[in-house]
Amino acid sequence: MADGFTVTVDAGALLALMARVGPSLEFHTRDVARETAQRIAAGASGRVKRATGATASGIHWDLSRDGKGYVVLAYEAGKQAPVDKYLEYGTRYVAPKPFFWAPALLEEGPHLRRMQERVQQVLDDLGR
């Protein structure tokens, strides 16, 4: 029967690194989220059907309310008419003309890759 043994580890350096990662990582991941929001907005603007161009000109990205990321919106700033929802999903009078979810889904994989690369870069830089 094997005797028990005890290992003592000083986790101070690891805990200090983790304390430094938080604020830095949030800044870098927000940067990646902004790039993704820009790409989704450009894709949605390119896909939207144009009668007057008002919907396409209203597609934009903005900082989220909590400040942790970005959102893509499809209406003019200050106006929150649900025209974007009517176009995307249709109504009982109008057939759907989707323009938003396709570019969002197309960016899912590249966003994850960019996010993983940035997190790894931050961890590598902080670990030096």
C-alpha positions as CSV (number, residue, x, y, z in Angstrom):
1,M,0.0,0.0,0.0
2,A,1.4,3.4,-1.0
3,D,2.1,6.0,1.6
4,G,0.3,9.4,1.2
5,F,2.3,12.4,0.3
6,T,1.7,16.1,0.4
7,V,2.6,18.7,-2.3
8,T,2.7,22.4,-1.5
9,V,2.4,24.8,-4.3
10,D,2.8,28.6,-4.2
11,A,0.0,29.8,-6.4
12,G,0.9,33.5,-5.9
13,A,2.3,34.0,-9.4
14,L,-0.6,32.3,-11.0
15,L,-3.1,34.4,-9.0
16,A,-1.2,37.6,-9.9
17,L,-1.3,36.7,-13.6
18,M,-5.1,36.0,-13.4
19,A,-5.6,39.3,-11.7
20,R,-3.8,41.0,-14.6
21,V,-5.7,39.1,-17.3
22,G,-9.2,40.3,-16.4
23,P,-9.1,44.0,-17.5
24,S,-6.6,43.4,-20.3
25,L,-8.6,40.5,-21.7
26,E,-11.9,42.4,-21.6
27,F,-10.3,45.2,-23.7
28,H,-8.9,42.9,-26.3
29,T,-12.1,40.8,-26.6
30,R,-14.2,43.9,-27.0
31,D,-11.9,44.9,-29.9
32,V,-12.6,41.6,-31.6
33,A,-16.3,42.0,-31.0
34,R,-16.2,45.4,-32.7
35,E,-14.6,43.9,-35.8
36,T,-17.2,41.2,-35.9
37,A,-20.0,43.7,-35.5
38,Q,-18.6,45.8,-38.4
39,R,-18.5,42.7,-40.6
40,I,-22.0,41.7,-39.8
41,A,-23.3,45.2,-40.4
42,A,-21.5,45.3,-43.8
43,G,-22.9,41.9,-44.7
44,A,-26.4,42.8,-43.7
45,S,-26.2,46.1,-45.6
46,G,-25.1,44.3,-48.7
47,R,-28.0,41.8,-48.5
48,V,-30.9,44.0,-47.6
49,K,-33.4,44.6,-50.5
50,R,-33.3,48.2,-51.6
51,A,-36.4,50.1,-52.5
52,T,-35.5,53.5,-50.9
53,G,-32.2,52.6,-49.2
54,A,-33.5,53.7,-45.8
55,T,-33.1,50.3,-44.2
56,A,-29.5,49.8,-45.6
57,S,-28.5,53.2,-44.4
58,G,-29.9,52.4,-40.9
59,I,-27.8,49.3,-40.4
60,H,-25.1,50.1,-37.9
61,W,-23.2,48.8,-35.0
62,D,-23.0,50.3,-31.5
63,L,-21.5,49.6,-28.1
64,S,-23.9,47.4,-26.0
65,R,-25.7,48.9,-23.0
66,D,-23.4,47.1,-20.6
67,G,-20.3,48.2,-22.5
68,K,-19.0,44.6,-22.8
69,G,-19.5,44.1,-26.5
70,Y,-21.2,45.4,-29.6
71,V,-24.6,45.0,-31.2
72,V,-25.7,45.4,-34.8
73,L,-28.9,47.4,-35.3
74,A,-31.0,47.8,-38.4
75,Y,-32.8,51.1,-37.8
76,E,-31.8,54.7,-37.8
77,A,-30.4,56.1,-34.6
78,G,-33.2,57.6,-32.5
79,K,-35.9,55.6,-34.4
80,Q,-36.8,52.1,-33.4
81,A,-39.4,51.3,-36.0
82,P,-39.6,47.5,-36.4
83,V,-39.1,47.7,-40.2
84,D,-36.0,45.5,-39.8
85,K,-38.1,42.8,-38.1
86,Y,-40.8,43.0,-40.7
87,L,-38.3,42.5,-43.5
88,E,-36.4,39.7,-41.7
89,Y,-39.4,37.6,-40.6
90,G,-42.2,39.0,-42.8
91,T,-45.7,39.7,-41.7
92,R,-49.0,38.2,-42.7
93,Y,-49.1,40.7,-45.5
94,V,-45.4,40.7,-46.6
95,A,-43.2,37.7,-47.3
96,P,-39.9,37.6,-45.4
97,K,-36.8,39.2,-47.1
98,P,-34.1,38.0,-44.7
99,F,-30.9,40.0,-44.7
100,F,-29.5,39.9,-41.1
101,W,-29.1,36.4,-39.8
102,A,-27.1,35.0,-42.8
103,P,-24.1,37.4,-42.3
104,A,-24.4,36.9,-38.5
105,L,-24.2,33.1,-38.9
106,L,-21.4,33.4,-41.5
107,E,-19.3,35.4,-39.0
108,E,-19.8,32.8,-36.1
109,G,-16.8,30.6,-37.0
110,P,-14.4,33.4,-37.9
111,H,-15.4,35.4,-34.8
112,L,-14.6,32.3,-32.6
113,R,-11.2,31.9,-34.3
114,R,-10.3,35.6,-34.0
115,M,-11.4,35.5,-30.3
116,Q,-9.3,32.4,-29.6
117,E,-6.3,33.9,-31.3
118,R,-6.6,37.1,-29.4
119,V,-7.0,35.4,-26.0
120,Q,-4.0,33.3,-26.7
121,Q,-2.0,36.4,-27.7
122,V,-2.9,38.2,-24.5
123,L,-2.0,35.2,-22.4
124,D,1.3,34.8,-24.2
125,D,2.1,38.5,-23.7
126,L,1.2,38.5,-20.0
127,G,3.1,35.2,-19.4
128,R,6.4,36.7,-20.5
